[in-house]
Amino acid sequence: MEDTQNKQEPITYHIQLQGHLDSGWGNRFGDVTVTFNDDGTALLIGEVIDQAALHGLLKKVRDLGLPLISVNRVNPGAGDKPAVKS
């Protein structure tokens, strides 16, 4: 019998960076989608299973040397709208 109470659902994050990555960086993030915007920013969209995985992803972002603009958690089932809490 599986213990479903301890399983965590992945959480989707949108991570926006100032600047663009070269094509080789897309693969280094694993299962993360990289989108290049006309305004000179890059958007990383991916799921992480827990805070440790999020920090690992952010460490890779830090190693790029590009300015971090934002990190937004996306609510499941809310489409592309980031969750904002006041």
C-alpha positions as CSV (number, residue, x, y, z in Angstrom):
1,M,0.0,0.0,0.0
2,E,1.4,3.4,-1.0
3,D,1.6,6.3,1.4
4,T,0.0,9.0,-0.7
5,Q,0.0,11.5,2.1
6,N,3.7,12.0,1.9
7,K,3.8,12.5,-1.9
8,Q,4.1,16.0,-3.1
9,E,2.6,17.3,-6.3
10,P,5.0,19.2,-8.5
11,I,4.7,23.0,-8.4
12,T,5.1,25.1,-11.5
13,Y,7.3,28.1,-11.3
14,H,8.0,31.0,-13.8
15,I,11.5,32.4,-13.5
16,Q,12.2,35.5,-15.4
17,L,15.8,36.6,-16.2
18,Q,17.2,39.7,-17.8
19,G,19.1,38.7,-21.0
20,H,19.0,35.7,-23.2
21,L,20.7,32.3,-22.9
22,D,22.5,30.6,-25.7
23,S,20.9,27.4,-27.0
24,G,23.1,25.1,-25.0
25,W,21.6,26.2,-21.7
26,G,18.1,25.0,-22.4
27,N,19.2,21.3,-21.9
28,R,21.1,22.1,-18.6
29,F,17.8,22.9,-16.8
30,G,16.3,19.5,-17.4
31,D,12.6,19.6,-18.0
32,V,12.3,23.4,-18.0
33,T,10.9,25.3,-21.0
34,V,13.0,28.4,-22.0
35,T,11.2,31.2,-23.8
36,F,13.0,34.2,-25.2
37,N,11.0,37.4,-25.1
38,D,11.3,40.4,-27.5
39,D,12.0,42.7,-24.5
40,G,15.4,41.0,-23.9
41,T,14.2,38.7,-21.1
42,A,14.1,35.0,-20.8
43,L,11.3,33.0,-19.1
44,L,12.0,29.6,-17.6
45,I,8.9,27.5,-16.9
46,G,9.2,24.3,-15.0
47,E,7.9,22.1,-12.3
48,V,9.7,21.3,-9.1
49,I,8.8,18.7,-6.5
50,D,10.0,20.6,-3.4
51,Q,11.9,23.6,-2.0
52,A,15.3,21.8,-2.3
53,A,14.6,21.2,-6.1
54,L,13.6,24.9,-6.5
55,H,16.9,26.0,-4.8
56,G,18.8,23.7,-7.1
57,L,17.2,25.3,-10.1
58,L,17.9,28.8,-8.7
59,K,21.5,27.8,-8.2
60,K,21.8,27.0,-11.9
61,V,20.2,30.3,-12.7
62,R,22.7,32.1,-10.4
63,D,25.6,30.4,-12.2
64,L,24.4,32.0,-15.5
65,G,25.3,35.4,-14.2
66,L,22.1,36.9,-15.6
67,P,20.0,39.2,-13.4
68,L,17.0,37.5,-11.8
69,I,13.9,39.5,-12.3
70,S,11.3,37.3,-10.7
71,V,10.3,33.9,-9.4
72,N,6.6,33.2,-9.4
73,R,4.7,30.1,-8.2
74,V,1.9,29.2,-10.5
75,N,-1.3,27.8,-9.0
76,P,-2.4,24.5,-10.3
77,G,-5.3,24.9,-12.7
78,A,-4.9,28.7,-12.9
79,G,-3.3,28.7,-16.3
80,D,-0.4,31.1,-16.7
81,K,-1.4,33.5,-13.9
82,P,1.3,33.7,-11.2
83,A,0.0,33.4,-7.6
84,V,0.5,36.7,-5.8
85,K,0.0,37.0,-2.1
86,S,-0.2,40.3,-0.3
